[in-house]
Amino acid sequence: MKYMRKALKILSLCWCIQFCVGTVVGEVKDKDNCKYKAFCLRGKVCYESKEYKKSIDNFTSAIKLDPNCYGTFFNRGLAYLQVKEYDKAVADFTSAIKLNPNSWKAFANRGWAYCELKKYGKAIGDYTSVIKLNPNNYGFFYCRGLTYLQLKEYDKAVADCISVIKLNPNCHEAFLNRGFAYLQLKEYDKAVADFTSVIKLNPNSWKAFLNRGFAYLQLKEYDKAVADCISVIKLNPNCHEAFLNRGLAYLQLKEYDKAVVDCTSLIKLNPNSWEAFANRGWAYCELEKYGKAIDDCTSAIKLNPNDYRFFCCRGLAYLQLKEYDKAVADFTSTIKLNPNCYKIFLNRGLAYLQLKEYDKAVADFTSLIKLNPNSWKAFANRGWAYCELKKYGKAIDDYTSAIKLNPNRWKAFANRGWAYCELKKYGKAIDDYTSAIKLNPNNYGFFYCRGLAHYELEDYEKAFTDFMSAIKLKPDCYYELEDYDKAIKILERIKDYYLQNHDVKRCKDVTTLIRKIEKAMRIK
C-alpha cells in the first residue's frame, strides 16, 4: 500500500480538486445560489488548509442545496480520502460517477479507496474503467499493476508494468514492480534484468539491489548475491533482509564464520528474528559448535514453534553430541510438524540404532522407504538393525537393495558379508568382502573378516594371507581383537596346518603373531 499511496500522490498533481460553482439545477432562489457557492468555496479553502473535516461539512451543506452536482460529491470524496474514511469516499465517488459516467478522476479515486479497503477486485474494475477513458496515462496502468500484485495475479501485473514502460521507459518503479512479479513467478533471470534496469535508472535504489540479490540467491549465484547485499547495507545499514540474505549466501558458500557474523548483526537489529537464530544455528552446526547450535535453535523454536526445521537442526546437533534421547525427542517433534519429511525418519532411526532400540529403528527406516523407495541409506541402516536383531535373511535382502541403488557403497558389501557369515554362508561372505576390498582396499577389517571366512572353509593359506594383509595395513590391529582366545585357537590351527605341510617359514610367522597377541592380552 505504501507504493500505492506514493503513486496516487504523484498522480494527484494532475488531479486538482474540482469545485462546481456553476448554475444550480432546479428552482433555487438567488440567496440559496449564493449560499451554495459560499459552501463550495469554503470547502475548497478548508481542503487546501488541510482542515478536511471542515471541508467535508461545507461540501455536505452544498450537497443539501444541490444534490445533483457531480463536483461537490467528487470534492467531498477527496476529503474523505484524506481522513481515511474510505467507505464514505467510495459512496461519494459512486455518486459522482452516476452524475458523470465519463469522469476518469472519480473512477481513479474510487479505485484508490477500494485499495485502502483491500477490495482489490473492485479497485481493478475502476482502474480498468480509467484506462478505457484515459489510455495514455501510464499512472493508471501502474496502479492497476500494483493492485494485481496485491491479488497475486503476477502475470497480469507484468502485463501492466510492460504498458507503463512503453508509455514511460524511465519509470524505474515499473521495472521494480515487474521484477518483483517475476520473482513470484520464479522467473529469476528476468527479475535480475529488471532490477538491473532499476539500478541503471536509480543507482541508489537499495530495494533493487536487495531484490536482485534475492534473485541471485535463487539462481545459486551466491557471490553475486553477496555483492548486492553489500550494496544494500551501504545504502541502508539497517536493512534486516540484507543481513539475512547475505548470511544465507555465505552458508551456501560454506563461509560459515561470515554467516555467523551476519546473523549476529541481524539479531542485534531484530532480536525477534527467528530466521537469524535458525541460520546461525545451522552455521554453528557446520562449524561443529553444537552447543551454540542448540542454543540458537532453541531460541528459534521459542520465536517460531511451528517450523519443523528448527527441531530438525537441533536434533542433528544432539545426534553429534551423542545425546540420543534428546535427538529422538526433537526428531519426533519434527515428524509431528511435517510427517512427510523422510530425512527425519533416517535421523531418528540412526538415533534409535545408537540407543539399541532396533525395532524402533526398523520402523523408522521402513517409514522412510515408503516415502522414498530409492533411499539406499534406509535399506542399509535397516539391514544393520536386522543384523542386531539376528534377522540375517532380512538384513541380506536390505543390503542387496542398498547395493542395487548404490553399487559403490563398500559398507553395504561388508555388512552383507557379516550377515552371510552369521548364516554360515562363507562363500558368499568371501565374495562380499572381496567386493568391499576392491572399493576400499585400505580397510584392514575387511581382510581380517575375509580371513575368518576362509578359515571357516578350512582354506588356511588364504586365511593367513588375509590376516597378514590386515596386519600390514594396521600393525597393531591385534590389539583391537575382542576375543583373544578365539584368535589364538584359530592361529594354532593354522600353525598345525603349516606343520603338516612342512612349511617352516609360515610356522614361524604364525608363532610370531601368536606371541604378539599374547603380549597384547597381558598389556590390556
N, C-alpha and C positions, 0 to 999 in steps of 0.2 A: 504493500500500500504506500510505502514511502515514495517509491518510484512513480506511482500513480499520482500522488499529490504534487510531486515536483513537475511532472509532465503537464498537469492541468493548470498549475500556477503559471507555467511558461505560456501555455495556450491562452490563458485568461487575459494576457496583454492585448490580444486582438478581440477579446470578447467583452468589451467595455459594457458596463451596466446600462440597460435600456430604460429610458424614462419616457412614459407616454403622457404627454400633456396636451394632446390634440383635442379635437372636438368630441364632446361626450355624446354617447348614443342615447336616444330617448329624450323624453321631455324633462330636462333638468334646468332649473332656474339658474340665472346668471350667478346668483350668490353661491349656489351649490357647485357650479363650474369652477368658481374661484377657490372654493374650499378643496375641491378635487386636486387642482393644480398645486395648491399650497401643500397638501399632504404628500404629493409626489415629490415636490422639491425638497421638503423637509426629510423625506425618506432617503433621497439622494445624498443630501448633506450628511445625515447621520451615518449612512453607509461609508462614505468617504472618510468620515471621522472615526470609523471603526466602532461606532455605537450601534451595533447590529440589532439589539433588542428594540431600541427606539425606532430604528429604520423599519423593523417588522411592524411595529404598532402603527406607524404612519402609512405604510402601504396597505395595511389591513383597513384603515379608515378610508383610504382611496377606493379600495375594492368594494366596500359597502356602498359608496356613492356610485360606482360604475363597475359592476361585476363582469362586464363584457370586454374589458380591455386587456389584451394579451400582455402588454408591457408591465403592468403592476403585478400580475401573478409571477412573471419571469423574475422581476426585481426582488420580490419577497422571497422567492425560491433561492436566489443567490444569498440573501441574508440568512436564510435558514441553514444553508450550507456552512456559512461561517460559524454559526453557533452549534453546529453538529447535530441539528435536528433533521436528520436525513429523511425520515418518513414524511415530515411536513414539506420538505423540499421537493420530494417526489410528487406529492399531491399538487403543489403549485406548478411545477413544470408540466405535469399532465394537463392541468387546466390551460396552461399557456399553449400547449400543443393542440388542444381541442379548438382553441380560438385561432391558432395559426399553424396548420399542419406542416408548413414548409420551414418552420423555424429550426434550423440545424443547431442553433445555440441552445435551444431548450432540450433537444434530444441529447446533446453533448453533456449538459449539466445534469440531466436526469441520470445519464449513464454513470457519471461520477458518483452521484448519490447512491445509486444501486450498488456500485462497487464498495462504498463505505458500509453498506448494509449486508455486504457479502452475497448479494443476489446477482451473481456474476452472469447467469444466463440472461437475465433481463438487461443487464448492462451491455452484453454483446448485441442484443437486439437494437438497443438505442444507438450504439456506435455504428452498427451496420446502416441504420437509417441516416445517420450523419454523413457517412461515406457516400451514400447514394445522392444526397443533396449537395455535398461538397467533396467531390472525389479527388481533388488536387491538394488537399491539406494533409501532409504526412503525419501530423499530430494525432489524427483520429485513428489511423492505422496503428500508430504507436500505442495508443491507449487500448485499442481492441486486442493488440498483441499481448500487452501486459495482462489483460483480463483472461485471455486464453491460457497464459502461464498459470494464473490462479486456478483455473479449471483443469490444469494438467493436460490440456489439449495441445501438445507440443508441436505437432505438425502444423496446426493452424497458426500457432504463434510464429513459427518460422515463416510461413507464407506472408503474414502481416509485416514482419520485420523486413522481408525482401521488398515489399511495397514501399516501406519507409525509406529504405536505402536507395531505391530507384528515384524517389522524389527528392531525397536529400542524402547524397553519398557521404556527407561529412557528419552525419548523426552517429556519433560513437556509441550513444546509448542503445541504438538499434542493433549494432554489432554485438554489444554486450548481452542484450536480451536474447538475440538469436543464438549466441554462443552458449548461454545458459540452457536454452531449449535443446540444443544439440547434445549438451551434457546429459540431460534427462533421457534423450533418445539413444544414448550410448554411442553417438557418432563423434568420437573423441577427436579425430583428425580435423573434422570440420569445426569443432569447437575451438581447437587450437588456432586455426586460421582466423576465426572471428575475433578471438581475444588478442591475437597479434595485430589485427586491423585496429582494434580499440587503442592499443598501446601506441601505434603509429600516430593516430589522431590525438591521443591524450596520454602522453608518456607518464603522467602522474596518477593514472588510474590504478590504484592498488587492487581494486576489485578484479580488473582484467588480469593482473599478474596472479592473483590468488586463484581465480578460476582456471587460468591456463595451467598453473601448477597442479591443480587437481586433475585436469585432463591428462597431463603428463604422467601423473601417478597411475591413472587407469591404463595408460599405454605402456606402463613399465619403463618409462624413460626417466629413471629416478634422479639422475644427475641434473637434468633439465628442471625437474620438479623442485629440487633443492635450490637451484639458481633463482627460480621465480619466487619461491618463498622468501629468499634473502631480500629480493627487491620489495616484496610486500612489507617486510619488517622495517626496511629503511624508510618507506613512505608512511607506514602506520605501525609504530613499535608495539602497540598494544593489541594487535590483531591476533586473537586466540587461534583462529583457524590456521594461520601461517605457521605457528609453532607446532600445531597438531600435525599438519600435512608434512612439514619438513621432518618431524620426528618419525612419521610413517615411512618417508622416503629413506631416511637413514637406517631404519630397521631392515628395509628391503636390500639396502646396500651393505648390510651386515656391519655397519658402523655404529655398534651398539652404545658405545660411550657417548657419542654425539646425540644419539636418540635419547639417552637418559637426560642429557643437559637440556634438550628442547622440551621434554615432558616436564622437567622440573620448572622451567621457565613458565610453561603453561599453568602449572599448579599454583605458582605464585600469583599469576594474573587471575586465575579462576580456581579457587580451592575446591570447588564442587564439580570439576571436570572429571567425570568417571573415565572418559577416553584417555586422559593424560595418565591417570593411575594405571589403567589397564595396559597401555602401551609401554609404560616404564616397567611394569611388572614383566612383560614379555621380554624387554631388553635385558632386565636383570637375570631372567632365566637363561638367556643366551650367554650371558657373562658368567653363568654358574654361581650367581649370588642369590641362591634360592631363598634364603631367609628374607632378604629385601623384596624378592619377587612375591613371596607370600604376603608380606605386609601390604604391598601395593594392590594386589588382587583383592585382599580383604577390604581395603578402602574402596575399591571399585564396586565390590558387591554391596557395601553399605549404601553407596550412592545410587546403584542401579542393580537391585537384587534379582532382576528377571532376565539378565543376559547370561546365557549358559557358558559363554566363552571365558568368563572370569573364573567360574568354578573349575572349568577345564584346565586353565593355565595354573591355578593354584594346586590342583590335583597333580599336575605334572611335576611341579616343584616338590610337593610332598613325596612323590614317587622317587625323585632323585635323592631326597634326604632319607629314603628308606622308612618313611613314616607311612606304612602301607594302609593302616586303618583309616587315617585321615585322607589319604588319596582315594580310597574306596568311597568314603562319605562324599567327597567333592565330585567324583565321577557319577555317583548316584544322583546328586543334585543336578548335574549336567543332563543326565538322561531324562529326568523328570521335565526339565525345561525344553529339551529337544530330543525326543525319543528316536529320531531318525539319524542322529549323528553317529554314524557307525564307528568312527575312530575311537569314540569314548568307550565302546564295548571292548575294544582292543586294550585300551589302557587299564580299564578296571579288571579285565581278565588277567593282565600281567601282574597287577597288584595282588589278585587272588592267588596266582601262582606262588608269589613270594610268601604269602600267608599260609601256603599249603592247603588252601581251600579249593581243591582240584575240581570238585563237582561244580562249584560256582564258576570257576574259570571256564570249564567246558560249556556251561550255559551261556556265558558272555560271548565266547568265540562262536558258538552256534548262532546267536543273535546277529553277530557281525556278518557271518556267512550268508544269512538270509537277506541282509541289507545289501551286501556286496559279495556276490559269489566268486568274484575274481581276486579276493584278498588272500594272497599266499601266506601272509603273516598269520591270518586267522587259522588256516589249516595247520601251519607249522606249530603254532603255540597250542592249539587244541591237541595236536599229536603229542606234544610234551606232557600235557595234563593227562592224557590217556595212558601214557607210559607210567606216570607216577601212580595212576590208579590200577596199573598192571593189566590194562586192556590193550594188549600189544597189537592185536589184529586191527582194532580201530585206529590205533596210533599209526600203523603202517599205511592204512588207507589214506589217512590225513597227510602224512609225509609225501605219499605218492602224488596227491593232489597239489601239494605245495610245489613239488619238483616240476610238475607239468606247467604250472603257472610261472615258475621262476627256476629254469633249469640250471642256473649258475649259483644256486644257494647251497654252499657246501655243508652248512649246518643241518639242512634237511636230510642230505645223504648220510651224514654221520649219525644223526639221531635215528633214522630208519635202520641203520646198521645195528645200533644198540637194541632196537626192538626185535630185529631178526635174531640177535644173539640170545635174547631172553626166551625166544621161541625155539632156540637151538637150531635155527636155520643158518648155519655158519657160512655156507657157500654164498648165500645172498648177502649176508653181512659183509663178507670179504669184498664182494662186488661194490657195495655201497661205500665202504671205507676207501676202496681204490678210487672211486669217483670223487670222494671228498679230498683225497690226497692230490689228485690232478688239479682240482680247483684251488686248493690251499696246501701246497707242498711243504710248508714250513711249520705245520702243526704237529708237534711230536705225539700228541694224544691219539691222532688217527693211526699212526704207525703202531703205537702200543696196543690199541684196541684191535687192529687187524692182526697183530701178532697173537693176541689171545684167541681170536677166531681160528687162526691157523693151528694153534696149539690144540684146541678142542678137536680139530680134524686130524690130529697127530701128525701134522706136517711141521716137524720140529725145526727143520732147517729154515723154512720161511718165517716161522715164528721167531726164531732167534735173530734172523736178519732184520725183522721189523723192530724187535726190541733194541737192537744195536743202532738202527736208524733213529729211533726215538732218543737214545742217549746222545747221539751226535748232535741232534738239534737242541737238546737240553741236557747237558751232562749231569745235572743234579735232579733229573726228573724222578729218580727212585725215592727221593725224599718225600714226594707227594703221594706215594703209594699208601692207600688206606689199609690194605691187608698184607702186611709183610710176610706173614706165614704162608699165605697162598702164593705170593710171588716166589718165595724160596722153594716151595714144593714144585712149582712149575719149572723153575730153573734146574732143580735137582733132576727132574725127569728128562729135561733136555740134555743135561750133562750125561746121564746114563745112556741116552741115545748116541751121543758122540763117542762115548767109551766103547759101546758095542761096535761102532763103525771105525774104531782105532784112529779117530781124528783128535790127536793130542792138542793141537793148537786151539781148536774150538773148546776143548775141555778146559784149558787154561783160561780162555776168555770168559766162559761161563762161571768158573770158580772165582775169578776176579770180581765179576758182577755180584755174585752171591755175597762175597765179603763186604763189598760196598753197601749192599742193602742191610747186612747185619750191623755194620757200623752206623748206618743211618738210624736203625732201630735203637741202638744204645744212646745216640745223641738226642733223639726225640724223647 
